């Protein structure tokens, strides 16, 4: 599930580009991505560059053409970078005009900008790339992956939190809740008893009843720091599970000017670019919610 946008940035005077970095951070947040910025003041050796690209998956590489402490300028550096980085967008910048800078770089497939124009130009590159990510099939995969991740987080919370409340009460709660969703397997569920590992019970629950049981457990813990997040969890089925089902189980009927029409039986649902942005934000919001719940219940 890609929610992070990874940028490797070389500049030995980072204060000069901090506003540009903040600008793209805000832009990415609006598009439902978290900026992961790897800032380095020294390029290092070719071995260092090789290891960087072997060990990390960068979406964008941004480089000051002339690093004061480096024995290489941009025209030397790009030759080394291109040996190990062939698919990543690369931006070089300086105080010179783009045309003059490009004549020095003399390599195709590299963006050249004046330092003062970095915010607008980086935003354009990022937005054009990410629009390709925010299509129907990408969002289908994103929501399926997100719900799977959240289910796993909830299972871990069950395992840890049941020792803070009446364990047998909530094991029975899980069994009773599961029974209403699995009528054909009722006897098997009832015969589980209440002396198994908690994962054997929580694995019986599908996504919606899992949230219902988690909310009850968190209410029973009665920690005022959890109250805002309990309220958010009450909207989880509508915010996360309904779109997941719409995306996963419907057929694409048409796509005209970025508007997708999905059909499930006789019901049609529409999604556009702004809808996909909103869905990404919901995933980020609930990831933060689960992170906070995990933090506050570990004490």
N, C-alpha and C positions, 0 to 999 in steps of 0.2 A: 504494500500500500504506500504509494509515493505521496508523502505530505511535506517532504523537505526538499529544498532547492539548494544545492551545494555549490558554493563559489570559492575558488582559489584566487587570492588576490595578492599580488606582489607590489609593494610600495614601501620604500624606506622612510617615507614621511607620511605616515598614516593619517595624521590630522588634516592633511590637505584634501583627503578624499572621504572623510568621515560623513560629510553631508550627503555625498552620493550614495554611500553605503546605507545610510538611514533612509534615503529616498526609496531605494529598491526594496529595503526591508518592509516598508509600509505598503508598497505596491504588491509585493508577494503576499503579505497578510490579507490584503483585500481580495486576492485571488485564491485564498485558502491554502497557502503554502507558508512554511516556516523557513526563513533564511538561515542557512548554516554557513557561516563565513569563516574560512580558513585564511587568516591574514599572516603574511610573512614579509619580513623586511629584507631578507637575504635569500637569493636564489639558491646558493649552494652549488655543489658539484653536479655533474651530469648524473652520477649515481643517486644523488639526493632527488633529483627531478624524476628519475626513473622509478624510484620507490614510491614517490608521491602518487604517481598515476597507476602504479600496480596495486597500491593499497587503498585507493580512494576512487569513488565514482563521482567525478565533478560534472556539473551541468554547465558551468561557465568558468572561463579563466580570464582574469583581468590583470594586465601587467603595465606598470609604468615603463615607458620606453628606455629611460635612462636611470638606472639605479646607481646611486652615488658610490656605494661600497662594492659594486660588482665590476669585474673586469670585462663583462660582456654588456653590450647594448642590445636593444631589441632585435636588430637584424641577426646578431649572433645567437641570441636566446631562442628565437623562433625556430631555428634549424634544429636545436636540441629538443625543444618541446615537441615538434612535429614527429620526431622519431617514436615518441611514446604516447602522444595524444593526437589522434587522427579524427575523432568524431565529436570532440567538444568545441563549442563556440569559443573563439579567442578574441579578446579585445586588447589592443595596445592604445595607449594615450600619452600625450605630452602637452607642453605649452604651445607647440607648433600647430600649424593648420593640418587638417586631415590629409590634404594632397601632399604636402611636404613630408609628412610622417610616412605616408604610403610609399613614396619614392625611396625612402630609406629601408623600409621593411622588405619591399619587393617580393612578397609571397602572396599567392592567391588564397582566398578563404579566410582572411584575417580582417577584422574590423579595426579601423584607425580613426580616433577621435581626438578632439581637443579636450583637455582636462575639464574645462568649464562646461562642456556639453555632455559630460558623462551621465548625469541623472536622467535626462530625457532619452539619450541614445540607449543606455542600458535597459531602461524601462521598455523601449520599443522591442529590443531583442528578446527580452524575457517574455513579454506579453505575446509576441508572435509565436514563440515556441510553446508556451503553455496553452494557447488556444487549441493546439493539436492534442493536448492531453485531456482537455475538457470536452470529449465527445461521448457519445452514448456508450460504446463498448468499454471505454476507459472508466466511466462512472459505474457501469455494471460491476466491473472487477473491483473497483475501489470499495463499493458498498458491501459486496460479499466478503471481501477481505476484512473490512472494518468490523462487521458484525461478528465474524469469526474471532477476531482479536478481542473484542469486547466480551464475548462469551467466555473466552479463556480467562480474562481478568476477573470476571464475576465468579467463575469457579474457584479461582485462587482466593478471592475475598470470602467465599463461603467457607473454605477450608480453614482460614485463619480466624474468622469472626465468630464461628459457632462456639468457640471456647469462651467467648465474652458474654454469651446469652444462654438461655435454656436449650442445650443442644438437642435433647430428645424432642422437645417441642417443635423445633424447626426441621428436624428430620421427618417427623410426622407431617409437618406442613408441606415439605417437598413431596412426600409420598401422596398426600391428599391432592395437592395441586397437579401433580403429574397424572394422577388417576383420571382427572377430568379431561385431560388432553390425550389419553391413551386408553380408551375404553376397551379396545381389543386385547390389550396386554394387562388388563386389570389384575388378574390372578398372579401373574409373574411379579408385578410391582408390589402387591400386597404381601407377597411371601418374602420380600427382602428383609423384613424385620428392621430393627433400629440399631444394629451392632456392627454395621459395615463401615468402611472408610467413606468419608463425605463425598469423595469424587464418584463413588458408585451411585449416590443419590442425585447429585447435581447433574450428572451426565444424562439422567432421564429427562431433564427439563429442556424444553425448547427455549428460544430466546425470550419470548414474551413472559412466560411464567417465571423464568429466572429473575427478571427484573422485579416482578411482583414480590417474590420471596426476599430478594435483597433489600427492597424498601422496608419490608416488615422487620428484618433483622436490624437495619440501621436505625429505625425508629425505636426498637427495643434497647439499643445501646444508649440512646438518649444523650448524645453529645451535641451541644448547640452549634458547634462548628460545622456539623454535618447537615444542619437543617436546610441551608440554601441548595445543597447538592441533592438532597432527597427530593426537593421540589422539582429540580431539573430532571431527575430520573423518572418522575411521573409522566413526563412528556416524551420519554425515550421511545415507546412504541410508535407514536405518531411521527416523531422527528426522524427516527432511524429505521425502524422495522417496516413501516408502510412504504417509504421510498425504496428500501431494499427489495421488497416483494414486487413493487411496480416495475423496477428495473430488471429484476431477475426472471420474472415469469410472463412478461408481456412481449409481444412481437412488434418489431419496428414496422409501422405501416407506411410512414413517409418521413422525409427530411427535406424541408424547403427553407432556404435562407437561415440555416442554423436552428430551426425549430423542428424537434422530433415529435412525431405522433406515435404513441405506443398503444397497442390494442390487446386487451386481455378479455376473452369472450366477447361480450358486446360493449364493454366499457373502454373508452379511449382516454388516455392521459397525455398531456403535452409537457415537454421539457425544452427549455432554451438555454443559452449560454449563462444567463443570470441565474436560472434555476440550479444549474450545475455548480456555480460558484457558491450559492446558498447551501447546497448539500455538503460541499467540502467544508464550509464553516461549521456546520452542525457536527461533522465528524471531529473536527479539531476541538470544538467546545466540549463534546462528551469525553474525548481523550483527557482533556484537562480536568473534567469532573471526576473521572475514575482515578486520575493521578492524585487529586486532593483527598479523595476518600481513602485511598491506600495510605497516604501520608498520615492522615489524622487517626487512622485506626491502628497504626503500628506502635503507638505510644502505650 
